[in-house]
Amino acid sequence: MAMLLLSSGCQYFSPRHVSTNYNLPLTVLLRLDPSIGAAALDYRDACAEPSVLPIHEPLAAELKKRLGQVFERVLIQAGPSDAAIDGVVDVALGLRRVDMFVVRKANKSYPATVTLGLDVAYADPAGVVLHTKKLQSVITGEVDARAETCDISGLDTVAKDVITTVVEGIAQQLGTATKIREQAQFKKAQRGATVSGGSFAQSAPPPPPAVTASRAPIAPPPVAAGMDGVPPASSPPAGTTQLSFRTILRDQNQNHVLEQHERFSVDVEVTNEGATAADAVAVDLSGHPAIVASVTTPVSVGLLQPGEVRRVTVEGIVGDVSAAEQAELICALQAAANVALPSAKKFVLAIKPDADDATEVLSVDVDQLPEKKGKPAQPHAVAIAIGVGTFRDTAMPTMKFAAHDAEVMSGYFTTVMGIPAQKVKVMLDAKGLKDDWIEVLEQWLPKHVGPQTTAYVYVAGRAIVDHETGAVSLLPHDATVSGSTRAVSLARLRRALTNAPVKQAVVMLDLSLEPSLGSDPARVAQPRWVSQEPDAEQERVLLMVGNATMQDAQAYQPGQHGLFTYFLLKGLRGAADLDKNGSVLTGELCAYVQRQVTAVGRSTSGETQQLLCLPDANGASPLRQLPLSKFP
């Protein structure tokens, strides 16, 4: 199930959004972190030499221009001025990466994908954070190489597009944030009262105090994270208790869009963070009528003891939708008077009428395996395909295509990649218990490898991320919602490959990720895909992660596979042969899948999932030159 919106982590912003001039009646100070002034994209040119594309000037210019359309006045630095500052916008550089696979100097065009992240925070003059968000945008375009030079042209155009897109995301975040708009309404009302000679009603909360730029420095806002940028609530008064919660919205067909008459569910995990019991706890949903009409709320959570964590699920069916539009779903908690409630969480999502009945099912183009011809192309290789989409614990969310994905991939191991059938191991759903995983990885694998062996491991399913360390653990069929004791850590899988031992390994993961049970939404660590300690293992393992951030992996409904897996299969069949030499290399497959997953995900749902290949293209690692499949 695919629509995953968590109260922490990074939001992807796609270029389909239309710019809006919010014109909030506020004067803000824009502070650009030093990382913005040094912003640049590192890549390798057609001669595999390190190159740098500076982006600090267009990035700073776009931020200043776009925020000038969000706020009435934007000051770049505090100085002698009579202007009163209503807030501070701090912007810092996040992830930046170029995925580009240029094989050699030639008169050719190649796909290039640029990822750019920005961290933004808005604080009032007292330093209280009213909104904070991490955003990323991924744009794929084309660059041109020429036979007579190592230079690559066109990357600046892709960089400009990704800057425009991610800055538009910041504008939308600041322009629609509830607390910032409340502040703007207070300011507007204050102006009206001044003009009319009237006064505010006693019940109206006072506006935040204005600060003169020339006299009062503004404290840097603390780092905070929350759904829709809402900072954690302040400490409750003595005698009360505090709740926190996180929510996950899932749609039936896993395309990240709610369609007319489609089933959906909202999973809510509530934690009592205080020292006393919280009574009469309930979950309330509100928002677009087509979403909430079929939902009966509030839903009782009950009595929560100190430290207790409890999950409830609210299910519904999308009502009639006349046209595609953007909709909101707001999730809030209710409780007894002694309970300090956190701010409500808001989902902004797309809804549309029924999916086109004429949609072509394209699974046949990847599910029909070619005939095996001649001797195996990789006689010394071994392969493991694991797909777990259902679980013994029925409270565990399923993953629709996981078992089918792994079953088809196992066929590709033998027919497309030329691995002997007796050296391919498959585990699907109920055949994928934790003991089965350990037996295959730590007993079967060492018996079938040698010093010249290349090992391939494919896993489709679900995984949890430790909220403190970011360590990723894969979930077998006997995993439960109550804990991670039945999980298999990614570190253990990689150790199994190292201890086997094998010459090299390619690990492909199509996983939906969520934080471990009971984690604090404001302090969830991001998934950690490599060991923090340098070791020989990392020099022998190429890791392809179809979904590297905290969200559900997208499904590709027309192809009847996971989105990442569908294009993985297409690429292995020859679509990833970017230089058209009859052979698909690991680096080519990474570049092809990255481009397709980004483009198709954005066009079908407006959302993207971040694909990760390690080592990346900037390192010129021999692991990116491994031949996977060959064609006449």
Secondary structure, 3 states (H helix, E strand, C coil): CCCCCCCCCCEECCCCCCCCCCCEEEEEEEEECHHHHCCEEEEECCCCCEEEEECHHHHHHHHHHHHCCCEEEEECCCCCCCCEECEEEEEEEEEEEEEECCCCCCCEEEEEEEEEEEEEEEECCCCCEEEEEEEEEEEEEEEEECCCCCCEECHHHHHHHHHHHHHHHHHHHHHHCHHHHHHHHHHHHHHHHHHHCCCCCCCCCCCCCCEECCCCCCCCCCCCCCHHHCCCCCCCCCCCEEEEEEEEEEECCCCCCEECCCEEEEEEEEEECCCCCEEEEEEEEEECHHHHCCCCCCEEEEEECCCCEEEEEEEEECCCCCCCEEEEEEEEEECCCCEECCCCEEEEEEEECCCCCCCCCCCHHHHCCCCCCCCCCCCCCEEEEEECCCCCCCCCCCCCCHHHHHHHHHHHHHHCCCCCHHHEEEEEHHHCCHHHHHHHHHHHHHHCCCCCCEEEEEEEEEEEECCCCCEEEECCCCCECCECCCCEEHHHHHHHHHHCCCCEEEEEEEEEEEECCCCCHHHCCCCECCCCCCCHHHHCEEEEECCCCCCCCCEEHHHCEEHHHHHHHHHHHHHCCCCCCCEEEHHHHHHHHHHHHHHHHHHHHCCCCCCEEECCHHHCCHHHHCEEEECC
